[in-house]
Amino acid sequence: MTITSAIVLFAVIWFMVLFMVLPWRLTTQGEAGKVEPGTPESAPADPQMGRRIKLVTAIAVVLWALVAGVILSGRIGIEDLDFFNRM
């Protein structure tokens, strides 16, 4: 695995984890009872993005290490994922 593929793999994992973590413990403005003018009721009342980004990064580092370890170990190769016998 080259450094470029490692960075791309981390970015993909990071964004996947981000989109899974965003709805956790979300309180909308409608639920809080304080809707800012010009925003929908479904907008987050307090998104806490700094905390979420730290959590996403920690989870992504662990997942990336596991995936990169499997790739670098050679236990699973592209031939193992060839379900249609094209290789």
mmCIF file of the C-alpha atoms, coordinates in Angstrom:
data_MODEL
# 
_entry.id   MODEL 
# 
loop_
_atom_site.group_PDB 
_atom_site.id 
_atom_site.type_symbol 
_atom_site.label_atom_id 
_atom_site.label_alt_id 
_atom_site.label_comp_id 
_atom_site.label_asym_id 
_atom_site.label_entity_id 
_atom_site.label_seq_id 
_atom_site.pdbx_PDB_ins_code 
_atom_site.Cartn_x 
_atom_site.Cartn_y 
_atom_site.Cartn_z 
_atom_site.occupancy 
_atom_site.B_iso_or_equiv 
_atom_site.pdbx_formal_charge 
_atom_site.auth_seq_id 
_atom_site.auth_comp_id 
_atom_site.auth_asym_id 
_atom_site.auth_atom_id 
_atom_site.pdbx_PDB_model_num 
ATOM 1  C CA . MET A 1 1  ? 0.000   0.000   0.000   1.00 0.00 ? 1  MET A CA 1 
ATOM 2  C CA . THR A 1 2  ? 1.440   3.351   -1.016  1.00 0.00 ? 2  THR A CA 1 
ATOM 3  C CA . ILE A 1 3  ? 1.152   6.495   1.070   1.00 0.00 ? 3  ILE A CA 1 
ATOM 4  C CA . THR A 1 4  ? -1.432  7.891   -1.354  1.00 0.00 ? 4  THR A CA 1 
ATOM 5  C CA . SER A 1 5  ? -3.666  4.845   -1.067  1.00 0.00 ? 5  SER A CA 1 
ATOM 6  C CA . ALA A 1 6  ? -3.305  4.912   2.721   1.00 0.00 ? 6  ALA A CA 1 
ATOM 7  C CA . ILE A 1 7  ? -4.432  8.549   2.820   1.00 0.00 ? 7  ILE A CA 1 
ATOM 8  C CA . VAL A 1 8  ? -7.350  7.857   0.478   1.00 0.00 ? 8  VAL A CA 1 
ATOM 9  C CA . LEU A 1 9  ? -8.376  4.841   2.567   1.00 0.00 ? 9  LEU A CA 1 
ATOM 10 C CA . PHE A 1 10 ? -8.293  6.963   5.726   1.00 0.00 ? 10 PHE A CA 1 
ATOM 11 C CA . ALA A 1 11 ? -10.342 9.731   4.070   1.00 0.00 ? 11 ALA A CA 1 
ATOM 12 C CA . VAL A 1 12 ? -13.002 7.271   2.902   1.00 0.00 ? 12 VAL A CA 1 
ATOM 13 C CA . ILE A 1 13 ? -13.246 5.656   6.331   1.00 0.00 ? 13 ILE A CA 1 
ATOM 14 C CA . TRP A 1 14 ? -13.300 9.067   8.040   1.00 0.00 ? 14 TRP A CA 1 
ATOM 15 C CA . PHE A 1 15 ? -16.194 10.366  5.951   1.00 0.00 ? 15 PHE A CA 1 
ATOM 16 C CA . MET A 1 16 ? -18.147 7.125   6.311   1.00 0.00 ? 16 MET A CA 1 
ATOM 17 C CA . VAL A 1 17 ? -17.788 7.317   10.089  1.00 0.00 ? 17 VAL A CA 1 
ATOM 18 C CA . LEU A 1 18 ? -18.681 11.034  10.040  1.00 0.00 ? 18 LEU A CA 1 
ATOM 19 C CA . PHE A 1 19 ? -21.971 10.400  8.278   1.00 0.00 ? 19 PHE A CA 1 
ATOM 20 C CA . MET A 1 20 ? -22.785 7.629   10.753  1.00 0.00 ? 20 MET A CA 1 
ATOM 21 C CA . VAL A 1 21 ? -21.916 9.759   13.816  1.00 0.00 ? 21 VAL A CA 1 
ATOM 22 C CA . LEU A 1 22 ? -23.706 12.979  12.766  1.00 0.00 ? 22 LEU A CA 1 
ATOM 23 C CA . PRO A 1 23 ? -27.207 11.863  13.842  1.00 0.00 ? 23 PRO A CA 1 
ATOM 24 C CA . TRP A 1 24 ? -26.082 10.543  17.258  1.00 0.00 ? 24 TRP A CA 1 
ATOM 25 C CA . ARG A 1 25 ? -27.645 12.502  20.153  1.00 0.00 ? 25 ARG A CA 1 
ATOM 26 C CA . LEU A 1 26 ? -28.971 15.151  17.784  1.00 0.00 ? 26 LEU A CA 1 
ATOM 27 C CA . THR A 1 27 ? -31.404 17.640  19.265  1.00 0.00 ? 27 THR A CA 1 
ATOM 28 C CA . THR A 1 28 ? -33.216 19.670  16.651  1.00 0.00 ? 28 THR A CA 1 
ATOM 29 C CA . GLN A 1 29 ? -34.318 23.248  17.119  1.00 0.00 ? 29 GLN A CA 1 
ATOM 30 C CA . GLY A 1 30 ? -37.924 22.081  16.970  1.00 0.00 ? 30 GLY A CA 1 
ATOM 31 C CA . GLU A 1 31 ? -37.349 19.642  19.836  1.00 0.00 ? 31 GLU A CA 1 
ATOM 32 C CA . ALA A 1 32 ? -35.524 22.291  21.860  1.00 0.00 ? 32 ALA A CA 1 
ATOM 33 C CA . GLY A 1 33 ? -38.325 24.791  21.282  1.00 0.00 ? 33 GLY A CA 1 
ATOM 34 C CA . LYS A 1 34 ? -36.017 27.558  20.048  1.00 0.00 ? 34 LYS A CA 1 
ATOM 35 C CA . VAL A 1 35 ? -36.151 27.920  16.260  1.00 0.00 ? 35 VAL A CA 1 
ATOM 36 C CA . GLU A 1 36 ? -33.842 30.584  14.856  1.00 0.00 ? 36 GLU A CA 1 
ATOM 37 C CA . PRO A 1 37 ? -35.513 32.743  12.195  1.00 0.00 ? 37 PRO A CA 1 
ATOM 38 C CA . GLY A 1 38 ? -34.592 31.608  8.696   1.00 0.00 ? 38 GLY A CA 1 
ATOM 39 C CA . THR A 1 39 ? -33.747 28.035  9.685   1.00 0.00 ? 39 THR A CA 1 
ATOM 40 C CA . PRO A 1 40 ? -35.911 24.915  9.519   1.00 0.00 ? 40 PRO A CA 1 
ATOM 41 C CA . GLU A 1 41 ? -37.113 23.208  12.683  1.00 0.00 ? 41 GLU A CA 1 
ATOM 42 C CA . SER A 1 42 ? -34.986 20.179  11.797  1.00 0.00 ? 42 SER A CA 1 
ATOM 43 C CA . ALA A 1 43 ? -31.728 22.140  12.068  1.00 0.00 ? 43 ALA A CA 1 
ATOM 44 C CA . PRO A 1 44 ? -29.540 21.062  14.996  1.00 0.00 ? 44 PRO A CA 1 
ATOM 45 C CA . ALA A 1 45 ? -29.842 23.177  18.124  1.00 0.00 ? 45 ALA A CA 1 
ATOM 46 C CA . ASP A 1 46 ? -26.248 22.520  19.231  1.00 0.00 ? 46 ASP A CA 1 
ATOM 47 C CA . PRO A 1 47 ? -24.273 20.487  16.661  1.00 0.00 ? 47 PRO A CA 1 
ATOM 48 C CA . GLN A 1 48 ? -21.100 20.140  18.836  1.00 0.00 ? 48 GLN A CA 1 
ATOM 49 C CA . MET A 1 49 ? -18.967 19.673  15.716  1.00 0.00 ? 49 MET A CA 1 
ATOM 50 C CA . GLY A 1 50 ? -15.627 19.904  17.514  1.00 0.00 ? 50 GLY A CA 1 
ATOM 51 C CA . ARG A 1 51 ? -16.547 17.032  19.794  1.00 0.00 ? 51 ARG A CA 1 
ATOM 52 C CA . ARG A 1 52 ? -17.955 15.008  16.907  1.00 0.00 ? 52 ARG A CA 1 
ATOM 53 C CA . ILE A 1 53 ? -14.850 15.516  14.748  1.00 0.00 ? 53 ILE A CA 1 
ATOM 54 C CA . LYS A 1 54 ? -12.601 14.306  17.584  1.00 0.00 ? 54 LYS A CA 1 
ATOM 55 C CA . LEU A 1 55 ? -14.804 11.232  18.050  1.00 0.00 ? 55 LEU A CA 1 
ATOM 56 C CA . VAL A 1 56 ? -14.896 10.527  14.308  1.00 0.00 ? 56 VAL A CA 1 
ATOM 57 C CA . THR A 1 57 ? -11.129 10.828  14.053  1.00 0.00 ? 57 THR A CA 1 
ATOM 58 C CA . ALA A 1 58 ? -10.553 8.440   16.957  1.00 0.00 ? 58 ALA A CA 1 
ATOM 59 C CA . ILE A 1 59 ? -12.938 5.834   15.517  1.00 0.00 ? 59 ILE A CA 1 
ATOM 60 C CA . ALA A 1 60 ? -11.515 6.267   12.004  1.00 0.00 ? 60 ALA A CA 1 
ATOM 61 C CA . VAL A 1 61 ? -7.922  5.780   13.190  1.00 0.00 ? 61 VAL A CA 1 
ATOM 62 C CA . VAL A 1 62 ? -8.831  2.482   14.834  1.00 0.00 ? 62 VAL A CA 1 
ATOM 63 C CA . LEU A 1 63 ? -10.794 1.249   11.812  1.00 0.00 ? 63 LEU A CA 1 
ATOM 64 C CA . TRP A 1 64 ? -8.070  2.406   9.421   1.00 0.00 ? 64 TRP A CA 1 
ATOM 65 C CA . ALA A 1 65 ? -5.423  0.554   11.422  1.00 0.00 ? 65 ALA A CA 1 
ATOM 66 C CA . LEU A 1 66 ? -7.485  -2.644  11.271  1.00 0.00 ? 66 LEU A CA 1 
ATOM 67 C CA . VAL A 1 67 ? -8.179  -2.369  7.536   1.00 0.00 ? 67 VAL A CA 1 
ATOM 68 C CA . ALA A 1 68 ? -4.610  -1.359  6.693   1.00 0.00 ? 68 ALA A CA 1 
ATOM 69 C CA . GLY A 1 69 ? -3.304  -4.231  8.800   1.00 0.00 ? 69 GLY A CA 1 
ATOM 70 C CA . VAL A 1 70 ? -5.441  -6.729  6.914   1.00 0.00 ? 70 VAL A CA 1 
ATOM 71 C CA . ILE A 1 71 ? -4.372  -5.285  3.567   1.00 0.00 ? 71 ILE A CA 1 
ATOM 72 C CA . LEU A 1 72 ? -0.670  -5.231  4.462   1.00 0.00 ? 72 LEU A CA 1 
ATOM 73 C CA . SER A 1 73 ? -0.730  -8.728  5.954   1.00 0.00 ? 73 SER A CA 1 
ATOM 74 C CA . GLY A 1 74 ? -1.808  -10.190 2.632   1.00 0.00 ? 74 GLY A CA 1 
ATOM 75 C CA . ARG A 1 75 ? -4.441  -12.437 4.185   1.00 0.00 ? 75 ARG A CA 1 
ATOM 76 C CA . ILE A 1 76 ? -7.112  -10.955 1.943   1.00 0.00 ? 76 ILE A CA 1 
ATOM 77 C CA . GLY A 1 77 ? -6.105  -10.062 -1.591  1.00 0.00 ? 77 GLY A CA 1 
ATOM 78 C CA . ILE A 1 78 ? -7.903  -8.891  -4.691  1.00 0.00 ? 78 ILE A CA 1 
ATOM 79 C CA . GLU A 1 79 ? -8.200  -12.507 -5.838  1.00 0.00 ? 79 GLU A CA 1 
ATOM 80 C CA . ASP A 1 80 ? -10.223 -13.307 -2.714  1.00 0.00 ? 80 ASP A CA 1 
ATOM 81 C CA . LEU A 1 81 ? -12.718 -10.602 -3.636  1.00 0.00 ? 81 LEU A CA 1 
ATOM 82 C CA . ASP A 1 82 ? -13.096 -11.785 -7.252  1.00 0.00 ? 82 ASP A CA 1 
ATOM 83 C CA . PHE A 1 83 ? -16.576 -13.322 -7.024  1.00 0.00 ? 83 PHE A CA 1 
ATOM 84 C CA . PHE A 1 84 ? -17.052 -13.667 -10.788 1.00 0.00 ? 84 PHE A CA 1 
ATOM 85 C CA . ASN A 1 85 ? -13.676 -15.329 -11.588 1.00 0.00 ? 85 ASN A CA 1 
ATOM 86 C CA . ARG A 1 86 ? -12.511 -12.572 -13.909 1.00 0.00 ? 86 ARG A CA 1 
ATOM 87 C CA . MET A 1 87 ? -8.899  -12.574 -12.701 1.00 0.00 ? 87 MET A CA 1 
# 
